[in-house]
Amino acid sequence: MSSDDRNRVEMRLDERPGGLVAFVTINNAPRLNAMHSALMDEFVERLSTLMADAELRALVLTGAGDKAFIGGADIREMSVLANAEDGREFISRLHRCCDAIRAIPVPTIARINGLALGGGLEMAAACDVRIAAESAVFGMPEVKLGIPSVIEAALLPMLIGWGRTRQILLFGENFSAQEARSWGLVNELVADGDLDDAVGRWLDQLLSCSPGAVRLQKQLIRSWEDLPLRAAIEAGIDSFEAAVRSGEPAAAMRDFLERRKARKTMS
């Protein structure tokens, strides 16, 4: 691996009053933050260091520069894949990136500052929530390059429905940030210059919540994706029991009641 292939995943850990926030940036801006194999491996390695950090409260994923979030998988590398086995290994690497995002035990926020195409859109879909600049552009153009959209494209029907998913996967046309917002793919759309402020507001809201409850909620949401309804409800009961056992709800609820009593006294 050359020196040019490494150090393309920048990580900044921000200590805040409510806990630790990881800001992860894909820095391959001259190539629209395209993901090549070495970059994929580095990404998974960097995220693995966060898994056991009990102080971590959130992860924000973005791309360097103002042109791209992640422009997709590296087309130049894909164009010279020698055989089917190489193809399987390449796409499995990209899946491991998406899976690393989904495995983070705290909320993950995609800060979408430009192009989010192909594998880049899949990595955004792997995040829990997405906030985008008005100039962002989305698309799944794989069918125009002779390949299907695969791996975490499977998340799209849950986010935007089967009709929209079929449209963007089968026709391969890009779509605007405004369309992404109206379809429910993007949670919030802001002016380009307001992206960081909006992410900051989200983080403030998140850090005001009980950390253990947030981790349990994310774990439960992930389980709901795979479980039938009855089993999902049972998993929720187990999660509630785990929360009560931790003692966090009792402390949070006492604090809530004390603050409400204080407000009534003041009024």
C-alpha positions, 0 to 999 in steps of 0.5 A, a space after each residue: 500500500 503506497 503512502 498515497 493510499 493511506 491516511 485518507 480517512 481523517 478522524 477527529 474526536 470532539 470532547 463535548 459536555 455530553 460525551 464524545 463525538 467522532 467526526 470521520 471524513 473521507 479525504 480523496 477529494 481530487 477523485 470525488 472521495 471515491 472509495 478504492 480498496 485501500 481506502 475501504 480497508 482503512 475506513 473499516 480499520 478506523 471505525 473499529 477503534 470506536 466500537 468499544 469506546 463507552 464515552 462515544 455518543 455519535 459519529 458524523 460521516 462526511 467527505 472532504 471538500 464541497 463537491 462530494 460526500 462520497 462519489 462512489 466506488 473507484 471506477 478505475 479500479 473496478 474497470 480492471 478487475 481481473 476475474 470474478 473472484 476479484 469482483 467479489 472481494 472488491 464489492 465485499 470490501 465496500 459492504 464491510 464499510 457499510 457494515 462498519 457504519 451500521 455496527 457503530 453502537 451510537 447514532 451515525 449522521 451522514 453529513 452530505 455535502 455534495 455527490 452521493 453516488 453508488 457506493 457513496 449513497 449506500 454508505 449514506 443509507 447505512 447511517 442512521 440519519 442523513 442531513 444534506 446541503 441543497 446542492 447535493 446530488 444523489 444517484 445509483 448509476 451502476 446499471 449504466 456501468 454494466 453492474 447492478 446496485 447491490 449490498 446496502 442498496 438493499 436498505 433503500 426500500 425501507 427508506 424510500 419504498 419499493 417504487 422509488 427504489 426500482 426507479 433509481 436502480 433500474 434507470 440509473 438517473 441522478 436525483 436532486 437533494 430536494 427529491 431525496 428530501 421529499 422521498 424521505 431519504 434525507 431527514 433534513 435539507 439545509 442551505 450549503 453554508 448551514 450544514 455544520 450548524 444544522 449538524 451541531 443542532 442535531 448533536 445538541 439534541 442527541 447529547 441531551 438524551 440519556 446515553 444508555 437509552 440511545 444505545 439500547 434504542 439503536 440496538 433495538 431498531 437494528 433488530 427490528 429490521 430483521 425480526 417479524 412483528 411479534 418477535 420485534 415487540 418481545 425484543 422491545 420488552 427485553 430492551 425496556 427491562 435492560 434499561 430499568 436494570 441499568 438504573 438510568 431511567 430512574 435517575 432521568 425520571 427523578 430529574 425530570 420530575 424535580 425540574 417540573 416541580 421547580 417550574 411549577 413552584 416558580 410559576 
